[in-house]
Amino acid sequence: MPTPEVAPTTHDGRSPTDLPSLLVALRRSAGLSQERLAEAAGLSARTVGNLERGRVAPHPSTIERIAAVLRATTSVDAVVADQLTRAAAASVSRRPETGRPLTLPERRRSCPDRQTELHQLDALATAAVGVRPSAAVGVRPSAAVGVRPSAAGPAVVVVCGPAGVGKTELAVAAAQRATDRHGVDGLLLDLAGTSRQPLAVGTAIDRLLRAFGVPEHRTPRPIHERAGLLRSVMSDRRGILVLDDAYAEEQVRPVLPVSAGWLTIVTSRSGLAGLFGARWYPLAPLSGAAPADGPAGIDASYLRLPANQRHLFRRLALLRPGDHPTTVADLLTELGPAATARALDGLTERGLLTDTPAPGGFHLCPGIRRHAETRLWHEESVAQWHHAYQRLCRHPDWRDRAQLPEQSTVESLPPPPAPRGWTAPEGGNQR
């Protein structure tokens, strides 16, 4: 004899109308725990718990998975189970706008000069998010409501290079193509890494939570709990997340998806070598063009450099613009060969210099040199840098690379950071 179908009620005997209460009542009517419902629907138990507490916005595919499981039980009326879908739709329609939208720009980007990189990102996006939900009938509920994308986990790509080479343009173009092709979410979050006030990790998490519809009053206070909530929200979705202008790995890690079905494209002047498991796409200027950036952006990068890197950056004003062998940098500083080599690597990683096509060289663009010139006059006396200039001029092979810095009107610049962590030059303190 079949089990009679029971309409769900709340603890006080009333019929529930809001989504969280309805979900709890339906789950209990079906005799399922949060864990069993989550397992049958192919979700995480945390996602079910967050929905029942009203802490996350209901995503249509998530609700369909849950409704499919409930319809398959004998103790829940299919018509009643359909109320869940309607309650979810009503919940979304009533939800006020709670934050800045992080949608991709409407204007489509084409990147005609980056077609090779664009096609490579297309392939990665297809592998990461290209599995569409299945409409299969007659299979167990967890399979009927969707097929998980790659079980290998989310994909992370770092598009790195100096300012002005088109990192953001490429990332946005790839994201737009993927969202159009696969019908997934597309989000663009500016981390403002090269500004004087990079986006704080907590703010980044909050903006993403708002974009997913999580109201502020439902957000836990500690950052690690907010990060966990964000991962839970993203775990049952597929999409492309563009994290633009990242300065360091610690800006990126807390907001990375941890579940399959996501491709994250990070743009940065730095290589972000600490993002283990990521793929790197370094971009160089096209057709020999110099990187373009305003003085404010360059100076923001300069002020975050360690002392030895700032020291070498200033001394770049003693070179003419163009390509140079890395060994010429030894003549510019009093740091010694090993420390100078590390400082040169740091400037290249931060995108202030670029590698030359031939190994063992770096390219100094005019805009970077002009800023180095300004900083040199602002922070050092002629007596401090003149010996380095003389060393360069006396070298038989490299004297033609020297260029005397011009003392133009020094613009108002913020003071350099305090010399914490300073490595003293081998010839003594330069100040």
Sine and cosine of phi, psi and omega as CSV:
sin_phi,cos_phi,sin_psi,cos_psi,sin_omega,cos_omega
0.00,0.00,0.78,-0.62,-0.07,-1.00
-0.93,0.38,0.49,-0.87,0.04,-1.00
-0.95,0.32,0.75,-0.66,-0.03,-1.00
-0.91,0.42,0.62,-0.79,0.01,-1.00
-0.98,0.19,0.73,-0.68,-0.10,-1.00
-0.88,-0.47,0.77,-0.64,0.09,-1.00
-0.96,0.29,0.68,-0.73,-0.06,-1.00
-0.94,0.33,0.54,-0.84,0.08,-1.00
-0.71,-0.70,0.35,-0.94,0.08,-1.00
-0.99,0.13,0.00,-1.00,-0.05,-1.00
-0.89,0.46,-0.38,0.93,0.00,-1.00
-0.98,-0.18,0.23,0.97,0.10,-0.99
1.00,0.02,-0.02,1.00,-0.01,-1.00
-1.00,0.03,0.40,-0.92,0.08,-1.00
-0.98,0.21,0.80,-0.61,-0.04,-1.00
-0.96,0.26,0.52,-0.85,0.02,-1.00
-0.85,-0.53,-0.56,0.83,0.00,-1.00
-0.99,0.16,0.41,-0.91,-0.11,-0.99
-0.86,0.52,-0.78,0.63,-0.04,-1.00
-0.85,0.53,-0.73,0.68,-0.02,-1.00
-0.91,0.42,-0.64,0.77,0.00,-1.00
-0.90,0.43,-0.67,0.75,0.00,-1.00
-0.90,0.44,-0.69,0.72,0.02,-1.00
-0.88,0.48,-0.72,0.70,-0.04,-1.00
-0.90,0.43,-0.67,0.74,0.00,-1.00
-0.92,0.40,-0.66,0.75,0.00,-1.00
-0.89,0.46,-0.70,0.72,0.00,-1.00
-0.92,0.38,-0.60,0.80,0.04,-1.00
-0.89,0.46,-0.54,0.84,0.01,-1.00
-0.99,0.15,-0.09,1.00,0.00,-1.00
0.94,0.34,0.53,0.85,-0.05,-1.00
-0.93,-0.37,0.62,-0.78,0.18,-0.98
-0.99,0.13,0.22,-0.98,0.07,-1.00
-0.85,0.53,-0.64,0.77,-0.05,-1.00
-0.92,0.40,-0.68,0.73,-0.02,-1.00
-0.93,0.36,-0.64,0.77,0.05,-1.00
-0.89,0.45,-0.69,0.72,0.00,-1.00
-0.88,0.47,-0.69,0.73,-0.02,-1.00
-0.90,0.43,-0.69,0.73,-0.01,-1.00
-0.92,0.40,-0.54,0.84,-0.02,-1.00
-1.00,0.01,-0.05,1.00,-0.02,-1.00
0.95,0.31,0.53,0.85,0.00,-1.00
-0.89,-0.46,0.04,-1.00,0.12,-0.99
-1.00,-0.06,0.49,-0.87,0.04,-1.00
-0.88,0.47,-0.53,0.85,0.02,-1.00
-0.90,0.44,-0.62,0.78,0.02,-1.00
-0.89,0.46,-0.72,0.70,0.02,-1.00
-0.88,0.48,-0.69,0.72,0.01,-1.00
-0.89,0.46,-0.66,0.75,0.01,-1.00
-0.91,0.41,-0.59,0.81,0.05,-1.00
-0.91,0.40,-0.65,0.76,-0.01,-1.00
-0.94,0.35,-0.42,0.91,0.05,-1.00
-1.00,-0.04,-0.03,1.00,0.01,-1.00
0.95,0.32,0.42,0.91,-0.07,-1.00
-1.00,0.02,-0.23,0.97,-0.01,-1.00
-0.75,-0.66,0.41,-0.91,0.07,-1.00
-0.97,0.23,0.67,-0.74,0.00,-1.00
-0.95,0.30,0.84,-0.54,0.07,-1.00
-1.00,0.02,0.68,-0.74,-0.08,-1.00
-0.81,0.59,-0.69,0.72,-0.03,-1.00
-0.92,0.40,-0.56,0.83,0.03,-1.00
-0.91,0.40,-0.71,0.70,0.00,-1.00
-0.90,0.43,-0.61,0.80,0.02,-1.00
-0.90,0.44,-0.63,0.78,0.04,-1.00
-0.88,0.48,-0.72,0.69,-0.02,-1.00
-0.91,0.41,-0.69,0.72,-0.02,-1.00
-0.89,0.46,-0.61,0.80,0.01,-1.00
-0.89,0.45,-0.63,0.78,0.04,-1.00
-0.91,0.41,-0.71,0.71,-0.05,-1.00
-0.92,0.39,-0.61,0.80,0.02,-1.00
-0.90,0.44,-0.49,0.87,-0.04,-1.00
-0.97,0.24,-0.20,0.98,0.01,-1.00
-1.00,0.07,0.43,-0.90,-0.04,-1.00
-1.00,0.06,-0.19,0.98,-0.08,-1.00
-0.99,-0.15,-0.02,1.00,0.01,-1.00
-0.85,-0.53,0.83,-0.56,0.04,-1.00
-0.90,0.45,0.73,-0.69,0.00,-1.00
-0.86,0.51,-0.59,0.81,0.02,-1.00
-0.90,0.43,-0.65,0.76,0.03,-1.00
-0.92,0.40,-0.62,0.78,0.02,-1.00
-0.88,0.47,-0.55,0.84,0.02,-1.00
-0.91,0.41,-0.38,0.93,0.06,-1.00
-0.87,0.49,-0.47,0.88,-0.01,-1.00
-0.88,0.47,-0.68,0.73,0.02,-1.00
-0.90,0.43,-0.67,0.74,0.00,-1.00
-0.93,0.38,-0.63,0.78,0.02,-1.00
-0.91,0.41,-0.60,0.80,0.03,-1.00
-0.91,0.42,-0.68,0.73,0.02,-1.00
-0.89,0.46,-0.66,0.75,0.02,-1.00
-0.91,0.41,-0.61,0.80,0.00,-1.00
-0.89,0.45,-0.67,0.75,0.00,-1.00
-0.93,0.37,-0.66,0.75,-0.04,-1.00
-0.92,0.39,-0.49,0.87,0.01,-1.00
-1.00,0.08,-0.22,0.98,-0.13,-0.99
-0.96,0.30,0.84,-0.54,0.00,-1.00
-0.95,0.31,0.36,-0.93,0.11,-0.99
-0.92,0.39,0.85,-0.53,-0.15,-0.99
-0.93,-0.37,0.09,1.00,0.01,-1.00
-0.08,-1.00,0.04,-1.00,0.03,-1.00
-0.91,0.42,0.77,-0.63,0.06,-1.00
-0.91,0.41,0.60,-0.80,0.00,-1.00
-0.91,-0.40,0.51,0.86,-0.04,-1.00
-0.95,0.31,0.39,-0.92,0.05,-1.00
-0.93,0.36,0.45,-0.89,0.03,-1.00
-0.86,0.51,0.56,-0.83,0.01,-1.00
-0.95,0.32,-0.58,0.81,-0.02,-1.00
-0.92,0.39,0.81,-0.59,-0.06,-1.00
-0.98,0.20,0.70,-0.72,0.03,-1.00
-0.99,-0.14,0.57,-0.82,-0.04,-1.00
-0.92,-0.40,-0.52,0.86,0.00,-1.00
0.76,0.65,0.88,0.48,-0.06,-1.00
-0.88,0.48,-0.43,0.90,-0.02,-1.00
-1.00,-0.01,0.02,1.00,-0.03,-1.00
-0.81,-0.59,0.60,0.80,-0.09,-1.00
-0.91,0.41,-0.59,0.80,0.00,-1.00
-0.88,0.47,-0.76,0.65,0.00,-1.00
-0.90,0.43,-0.61,0.80,-0.03,-1.00
-0.90,0.43,-0.67,0.75,0.01,-1.00
-0.93,0.38,-0.57,0.82,0.06,-1.00
-0.90,0.43,-0.67,0.74,0.05,-1.00
-0.93,0.37,-0.55,0.83,0.09,-1.00
-0.84,0.53,-0.70,0.71,-0.03,-1.00
-0.91,0.42,-0.65,0.76,0.03,-1.00
-0.91,0.42,-0.65,0.76,0.01,-1.00
-0.90,0.44,-0.67,0.75,0.02,-1.00
-0.89,0.46,-0.67,0.74,0.02,-1.00
-0.92,0.40,-0.55,0.83,-0.08,-1.00
-0.99,0.11,-0.67,0.75,-0.15,-0.99
-0.82,-0.58,0.08,1.00,-0.20,-0.98
-0.98,0.18,-0.02,1.00,0.03,-1.00
-1.00,0.09,0.90,-0.43,-0.03,-1.00
-1.00,0.06,0.47,-0.88,0.06,-1.00
-0.84,0.54,0.59,-0.81,-0.02,-1.00
-1.00,-0.05,0.55,-0.83,0.06,-1.00
-0.97,-0.25,0.44,0.90,-0.07,-1.00
-0.87,0.49,0.56,-0.83,0.00,-1.00
-0.85,-0.53,0.53,-0.85,0.07,-1.00
1.00,0.09,0.30,0.95,0.08,-1.00
-0.86,-0.50,0.17,-0.99,-0.07,-1.00
-0.87,0.49,0.47,-0.88,-0.13,-0.99
-0.80,0.60,-0.67,0.74,-0.06,-1.00
-0.90,0.44,-0.48,0.88,0.03,-1.00
-1.00,0.06,-0.49,0.87,-0.07,-1.00
-0.93,0.38,-0.51,0.86,-0.14,-0.99
-1.00,-0.03,-0.09,1.00,0.07,-1.00
0.31,-0.95,0.38,-0.92,0.05,-1.00
-0.93,-0.36,0.79,-0.61,0.01,-1.00
-0.90,0.43,0.60,-0.80,0.15,-0.99
-0.92,0.39,-0.21,-0.98,-0.07,-1.00
-0.73,0.68,0.74,-0.67,-0.01,-1.00
-0.98,0.18,-0.04,1.00,-0.05,-1.00
-0.96,0.27,-0.22,0.98,-0.01,-1.00
0.95,-0.31,0.04,-1.00,-0.04,-1.00
-0.95,0.32,0.38,-0.93,0.03,-1.00
-0.96,-0.28,0.64,-0.77,0.01,-1.00
-0.80,-0.60,0.76,-0.65,0.02,-1.00
-0.83,-0.56,0.71,-0.70,0.07,-1.00
-0.94,-0.35,0.91,-0.42,0.10,-1.00
-0.99,-0.12,0.94,-0.33,-0.12,-0.99
-0.85,-0.53,0.35,-0.94,0.01,-1.00
0.41,-0.91,0.12,-0.99,-0.03,-1.00
-0.93,0.36,0.19,-0.98,-0.02,-1.00
-0.89,0.46,0.62,-0.78,0.12,-0.99
1.00,0.06,0.08,1.00,-0.03,-1.00
-1.00,0.00,-0.09,1.00,0.07,-1.00
0.99,-0.16,0.49,0.87,-0.02,-1.00
-0.90,0.44,-0.77,0.64,-0.02,-1.00
-0.90,0.43,-0.67,0.75,0.00,-1.00
-0.85,0.53,-0.71,0.71,0.00,-1.00
-0.91,0.41,-0.71,0.70,-0.04,-1.00
-0.89,0.46,-0.70,0.72,-0.01,-1.00
-0.92,0.40,-0.66,0.75,0.01,-1.00
-0.87,0.48,-0.70,0.72,0.01,-1.00
-0.90,0.44,-0.65,0.76,0.00,-1.00
-0.92,0.40,-0.67,0.75,0.01,-1.00
-0.89,0.46,-0.68,0.73,0.00,-1.00
-0.90,0.44,-0.65,0.76,-0.02,-1.00
-0.93,0.37,-0.67,0.74,0.00,-1.00
-0.92,0.39,-0.60,0.80,0.04,-1.00
-0.92,0.40,-0.65,0.76,-0.11,-0.99
-0.97,0.24,-0.62,0.78,-0.16,-0.99
-0.93,-0.36,-0.08,1.00,0.06,-1.00
0.90,0.43,0.65,0.76,-0.04,-1.00
-0.92,-0.40,0.14,-0.99,0.04,-1.00
-0.91,0.41,0.53,-0.85,0.11,-0.99
-0.71,-0.71,0.86,-0.52,-0.06,-1.00
-0.80,-0.60,0.61,-0.79,0.05,-1.00
-0.80,-0.59,0.89,-0.47,0.00,-1.00
-0.86,-0.51,0.87,-0.50,0.02,-1.00
-1.00,0.09,0.92,-0.40,0.00,-1.00
-1.00,0.09,-0.12,0.99,0.10,-0.99
0.80,0.61,0.63,0.78,-0.09,-1.00
-0.90,0.43,-0.48,0.88,-0.01,-1.00
-0.99,-0.10,0.05,1.00,0.08,-1.00
-0.99,0.11,0.10,-1.00,0.02,-1.00
-0.98,0.21,-0.19,0.98,0.06,-1.00
-0.72,-0.69,0.99,0.15,0.04,-1.00
-0.86,0.51,0.46,-0.89,-0.02,-1.00
-0.91,0.42,0.80,-0.60,0.03,-1.00
-0.93,0.36,0.48,-0.88,-0.04,-1.00
-0.86,0.52,-0.71,0.71,0.00,-1.00
-0.87,0.49,-0.64,0.77,0.02,-1.00
-0.92,0.39,-0.64,0.77,0.03,-1.00
-0.87,0.49,-0.71,0.70,0.03,-1.00
-0.88,0.48,-0.71,0.71,-0.04,-1.00
-0.89,0.45,-0.65,0.76,-0.01,-1.00
-0.91,0.42,-0.61,0.79,0.04,-1.00
-0.93,0.36,-0.65,0.76,0.05,-1.00
-0.88,0.48,-0.67,0.75,0.04,-1.00
-0.89,0.46,-0.63,0.77,-0.01,-1.00
-0.90,0.44,-0.50,0.86,0.04,-1.00
-1.00,0.04,0.06,1.00,0.09,-1.00
1.00,0.01,0.20,0.98,0.03,-1.00
-0.99,0.17,0.89,-0.45,-0.03,-1.00
-0.93,0.36,0.47,-0.88,-0.09,-1.00
-0.88,0.48,-0.61,0.80,-0.06,-1.00
-0.95,0.32,-0.19,0.98,0.05,-1.00
-0.99,-0.12,-0.01,1.00,-0.10,-1.00
-1.00,0.01,0.79,-0.61,0.04,-1.00
-0.91,0.41,0.36,-0.93,-0.09,-1.00
-0.98,0.19,-0.79,0.62,-0.07,-1.00
-0.88,0.47,0.62,-0.79,-0.06,-1.00
-0.87,0.49,-0.65,0.76,-0.06,-1.00
-0.91,0.42,-0.52,0.85,0.05,-1.00
-0.96,0.29,-0.61,0.79,0.06,-1.00
-0.91,0.41,-0.62,0.78,0.04,-1.00
-0.90,0.44,-0.64,0.77,0.05,-1.00
-0.90,0.43,-0.63,0.77,0.04,-1.00
-0.90,0.44,-0.65,0.76,0.01,-1.00
-0.88,0.47,-0.69,0.72,0.01,-1.00
-0.89,0.46,-0.62,0.78,0.03,-1.00
-0.90,0.44,-0.69,0.73,0.00,-1.00
-0.89,0.46,-0.64,0.77,-0.07,-1.00
-0.99,0.17,-0.27,0.96,-0.14,-0.99
-0.92,0.39,-0.41,0.91,-0.03,-1.00
-0.95,-0.32,0.37,0.93,0.05,-1.00
-0.82,-0.57,0.20,-0.98,0.16,-0.99
-0.83,-0.56,0.54,-0.84,0.02,-1.00
0.04,-1.00,0.00,-1.00,0.04,-1.00
-0.89,-0.46,0.84,-0.55,0.03,-1.00
-0.92,-0.40,0.87,-0.50,0.06,-1.00
-0.97,-0.23,0.89,-0.45,0.08,-1.00
-0.97,-0.24,0.98,-0.20,-0.15,-0.99
-1.00,-0.03,0.65,-0.76,0.13,-0.99
0.87,0.49,0.84,0.55,0.07,-1.00
-0.99,0.12,0.62,-0.78,-0.01,-1.00
-0.99,-0.13,-0.62,0.79,-0.08,-1.00
-0.50,-0.86,0.26,-0.97,-0.05,-1.00
-0.87,0.49,-0.59,0.81,-0.06,-1.00
-0.92,0.39,-0.29,0.96,0.11,-0.99
-0.97,0.25,-0.45,0.89,-0.19,-0.98
-0.99,-0.13,-0.70,0.71,-0.16,-0.99
-0.80,0.60,-0.71,0.70,-0.09,-1.00
-0.91,0.42,-0.33,0.94,-0.05,-1.00
-0.95,-0.31,0.10,1.00,0.02,-1.00
-0.96,0.27,0.71,-0.71,0.13,-0.99
-0.89,0.46,0.54,-0.84,0.02,-1.00
-0.92,-0.38,-0.03,1.00,-0.02,-1.00
-0.94,-0.35,0.35,-0.94,0.02,-1.00
-0.91,0.41,0.33,-0.94,0.03,-1.00
0.98,-0.19,0.11,0.99,-0.02,-1.00
-0.78,-0.63,0.62,-0.79,0.23,-0.97
-0.89,-0.46,0.85,-0.52,0.06,-1.00
-0.96,-0.27,0.82,-0.57,0.04,-1.00
-0.94,-0.34,0.90,-0.44,-0.03,-1.00
-0.96,-0.27,0.77,-0.64,0.11,-0.99
-0.96,-0.30,0.63,-0.77,-0.06,-1.00
-0.28,-0.96,0.55,-0.84,0.17,-0.99
-0.96,0.29,-0.42,0.91,0.04,-1.00
-1.00,0.02,0.40,-0.92,0.02,-1.00
-0.97,0.25,-0.28,0.96,-0.03,-1.00
0.76,0.65,0.80,0.60,-0.09,-1.00
-0.90,0.44,-0.30,0.95,-0.03,-1.00
-0.99,0.17,-0.05,1.00,0.05,-1.00
-1.00,0.10,0.99,0.12,-0.08,-1.00
-0.90,0.44,0.67,-0.74,-0.01,-1.00
1.00,0.00,-0.12,0.99,0.01,-1.00
-0.98,0.18,0.31,-0.95,0.16,-0.99
-0.96,-0.29,0.59,-0.81,-0.07,-1.00
-0.92,-0.39,0.69,-0.72,0.08,-1.00
-0.81,-0.59,1.00,0.06,0.03,-1.00
-0.96,0.29,0.73,-0.68,0.02,-1.00
-0.94,-0.33,0.71,-0.71,0.07,-1.00
-0.95,-0.31,0.36,-0.93,0.07,-1.00
-0.84,0.54,0.60,-0.80,-0.01,-1.00
-0.99,0.16,0.67,-0.74,0.10,-0.99
0.80,0.61,0.59,0.80,0.05,-1.00
0.97,0.26,0.15,0.99,-0.01,-1.00
-0.93,0.36,0.56,-0.83,0.02,-1.00
-0.98,0.19,0.54,-0.84,0.10,-1.00
-0.87,0.50,0.64,-0.77,-0.02,-1.00
-0.93,-0.36,0.75,-0.66,0.07,-1.00
-0.30,-0.95,0.44,-0.90,0.04,-1.00
-0.98,0.18,0.33,-0.94,0.01,-1.00
-0.85,0.53,-0.57,0.82,-0.03,-1.00
-0.90,0.44,-0.67,0.75,0.01,-1.00
-0.92,0.39,-0.67,0.75,0.03,-1.00
-0.90,0.43,-0.66,0.75,-0.04,-1.00
-0.93,0.37,-0.57,0.82,0.06,-1.00
-0.89,0.46,-0.64,0.77,0.06,-1.00
-0.92,0.40,-0.66,0.75,-0.02,-1.00
-0.87,0.49,-0.69,0.72,-0.08,-1.00
-0.92,0.39,-0.31,0.95,0.02,-1.00
-1.00,-0.07,-0.05,1.00,-0.03,-1.00
-0.96,0.28,0.52,-0.85,0.18,-0.98
-0.88,0.48,0.31,-0.95,-0.13,-0.99
-0.84,0.54,-0.70,0.72,-0.03,-1.00
-0.90,0.43,-0.60,0.80,0.03,-1.00
-0.94,0.35,-0.61,0.79,0.07,-1.00
-0.90,0.43,-0.63,0.78,0.01,-1.00
-0.87,0.50,-0.75,0.66,0.01,-1.00
-0.92,0.39,-0.63,0.78,0.01,-1.00
-0.84,0.55,-0.73,0.68,0.00,-1.00
-0.87,0.50,-0.66,0.75,-0.06,-1.00
-0.95,0.32,-0.23,0.97,0.11,-0.99
-0.87,0.49,-0.34,0.94,0.05,-1.00
-0.90,0.43,-0.24,0.97,0.01,-1.00
-1.00,0.09,-0.10,1.00,0.02,-1.00
-0.96,-0.27,0.48,-0.88,0.16,-0.99
-0.97,0.25,0.40,-0.92,0.06,-1.00
-0.90,0.43,0.44,-0.90,0.04,-1.00
0.76,-0.65,-0.28,-0.96,-0.01,-1.00
-1.00,0.02,0.64,-0.77,-0.01,-1.00
-0.63,-0.78,0.51,-0.86,0.15,-0.99
-0.94,0.33,0.52,-0.85,-0.04,-1.00
-0.88,0.47,-0.47,0.88,-0.05,-1.00
-0.93,0.36,-0.31,0.95,0.01,-1.00
-0.92,0.39,-0.40,0.92,-0.01,-1.00
-0.91,0.42,-0.42,0.91,0.01,-1.00
-0.86,0.50,-0.50,0.86,-0.03,-1.00
-0.98,0.18,-0.26,0.97,-0.11,-0.99
-1.00,0.10,-0.37,0.93,-0.12,-0.99
-0.80,-0.60,0.13,-0.99,0.12,-0.99
-0.94,-0.35,0.41,0.91,-0.09,-1.00
-0.99,0.11,-0.35,0.94,-0.12,-0.99
1.00,-0.08,0.41,-0.91,-0.12,-0.99
-0.86,0.51,-0.70,0.72,-0.08,-1.00
-0.91,0.41,-0.75,0.67,-0.01,-1.00
-0.91,0.40,-0.60,0.80,0.02,-1.00
-0.91,0.41,-0.66,0.75,0.02,-1.00
-0.88,0.47,-0.66,0.75,0.04,-1.00
-0.91,0.42,-0.64,0.77,0.02,-1.00
-0.90,0.43,-0.63,0.77,0.03,-1.00
-0.90,0.43,-0.67,0.74,0.06,-1.00
-0.88,0.48,-0.64,0.77,0.00,-1.00
-0.90,0.44,-0.67,0.75,0.02,-1.00
-0.91,0.41,-0.59,0.80,0.03,-1.00
-0.93,0.36,-0.67,0.74,0.00,-1.00
-0.90,0.44,-0.56,0.83,0.01,-1.00
-0.99,0.16,-0.02,1.00,0.06,-1.00
0.99,0.13,0.14,0.99,0.03,-1.00
-0.99,0.15,-0.40,0.92,0.16,-0.99
-0.80,-0.61,0.35,-0.94,0.08,-1.00
-0.82,-0.58,0.46,-0.89,0.07,-1.00
-0.95,0.32,0.52,-0.85,0.11,-0.99
-0.99,0.13,0.37,-0.93,0.03,-1.00
-0.84,0.55,-0.61,0.79,0.06,-1.00
-1.00,0.09,0.62,-0.78,-0.01,-1.00
-0.88,0.48,0.45,-0.89,0.10,-1.00
0.99,0.13,0.42,0.91,0.00,-1.00
-0.60,-0.80,0.22,-0.98,0.08,-1.00
-0.66,-0.75,0.42,-0.91,0.00,-1.00
-0.94,-0.34,0.78,-0.63,0.04,-1.00
-0.94,-0.33,0.92,-0.40,-0.03,-1.00
-1.00,0.06,0.39,-0.92,-0.07,-1.00
-0.85,0.53,-0.64,0.77,-0.03,-1.00
-0.90,0.43,-0.65,0.76,0.04,-1.00
-0.91,0.41,-0.67,0.74,0.00,-1.00
-0.89,0.45,-0.64,0.77,0.01,-1.00
-0.88,0.48,-0.65,0.76,0.01,-1.00
-0.94,0.34,-0.61,0.80,0.08,-1.00
-0.88,0.48,-0.61,0.79,0.03,-1.00
-0.89,0.45,-0.70,0.72,0.02,-1.00
-0.89,0.46,-0.70,0.71,0.01,-1.00
-0.92,0.39,-0.58,0.81,0.01,-1.00
-0.88,0.48,-0.75,0.66,0.00,-1.00
-0.93,0.37,-0.49,0.87,-0.06,-1.00
-0.97,0.25,-0.54,0.84,-0.17,-0.98
-0.90,-0.43,-0.28,0.96,-0.05,-1.00
-0.79,-0.62,0.49,-0.87,0.12,-0.99
-1.00,0.05,0.28,-0.96,0.01,-1.00
-0.86,0.51,-0.61,0.79,-0.01,-1.00
-0.88,0.48,-0.49,0.87,-0.05,-1.00
-0.97,0.25,-0.60,0.80,-0.06,-1.00
-0.97,-0.24,-0.16,0.99,-0.12,-0.99
-0.91,0.41,-0.57,0.82,0.02,-1.00
-0.89,0.45,-0.63,0.78,0.03,-1.00
-0.90,0.43,-0.64,0.77,0.03,-1.00
-0.90,0.44,-0.64,0.77,0.02,-1.00
-0.91,0.40,-0.65,0.76,0.05,-1.00
-0.85,0.53,-0.66,0.75,0.00,-1.00
-0.92,0.40,-0.69,0.73,-0.03,-1.00
-0.93,0.37,-0.48,0.88,-0.03,-1.00
-0.99,0.11,-0.22,0.97,-0.04,-1.00
-0.96,0.27,0.80,-0.60,-0.11,-0.99
-0.90,0.44,-0.49,0.87,-0.05,-1.00
-1.00,-0.07,-0.40,0.92,-0.17,-0.99
-0.88,-0.47,0.13,0.99,-0.04,-1.00
-0.90,0.44,-0.49,0.87,-0.01,-1.00
-0.97,0.26,-0.12,0.99,0.05,-1.00
-1.00,0.03,-0.20,0.98,-0.06,-1.00
-0.97,0.25,0.57,-0.82,0.09,-1.00
-0.56,-0.83,0.85,-0.53,-0.04,-1.00
-0.93,0.36,0.79,-0.61,0.01,-1.00
-0.93,0.37,0.68,-0.73,0.01,-1.00
-1.00,0.01,0.68,-0.74,0.02,-1.00
-1.00,-0.04,1.00,0.07,0.10,-1.00
-1.00,0.06,-0.03,-1.00,0.04,-1.00
-0.90,0.45,0.86,-0.50,-0.05,-1.00
-0.98,0.19,0.88,-0.47,0.01,-1.00
-0.94,0.34,0.33,-0.94,0.01,-1.00
-0.94,0.34,0.85,-0.53,-0.04,-1.00
-0.82,-0.58,0.51,-0.86,0.09,-1.00
-0.93,0.38,0.48,-0.88,-0.01,-1.00
-0.92,0.39,0.48,-0.88,0.06,-1.00
-0.93,0.37,0.34,-0.94,0.03,-1.00
-0.89,0.46,0.39,-0.92,0.09,-1.00
-0.86,0.51,0.57,-0.83,-0.14,-0.99
-0.96,0.27,0.77,0.63,0.06,-1.00
-0.97,0.25,0.73,-0.69,-0.01,-1.00
0.98,0.21,0.26,0.97,-0.03,-1.00
-0.92,0.38,0.73,-0.69,0.10,-0.99
-0.99,-0.15,0.89,-0.46,-0.10,-0.99
-0.91,0.42,0.70,-0.71,0.07,-1.00
-0.86,0.50,0.44,-0.90,-0.06,-1.00
-0.91,0.42,-0.43,0.90,-0.01,-1.00
-1.00,0.02,0.18,0.98,-0.05,-1.00
0.96,-0.29,0.15,-0.99,-0.02,-1.00
-0.91,0.41,0.75,-0.66,-0.07,-1.00
-0.99,0.16,-0.23,0.97,-0.02,-1.00
-1.00,-0.10,0.00,0.00,0.00,0.00
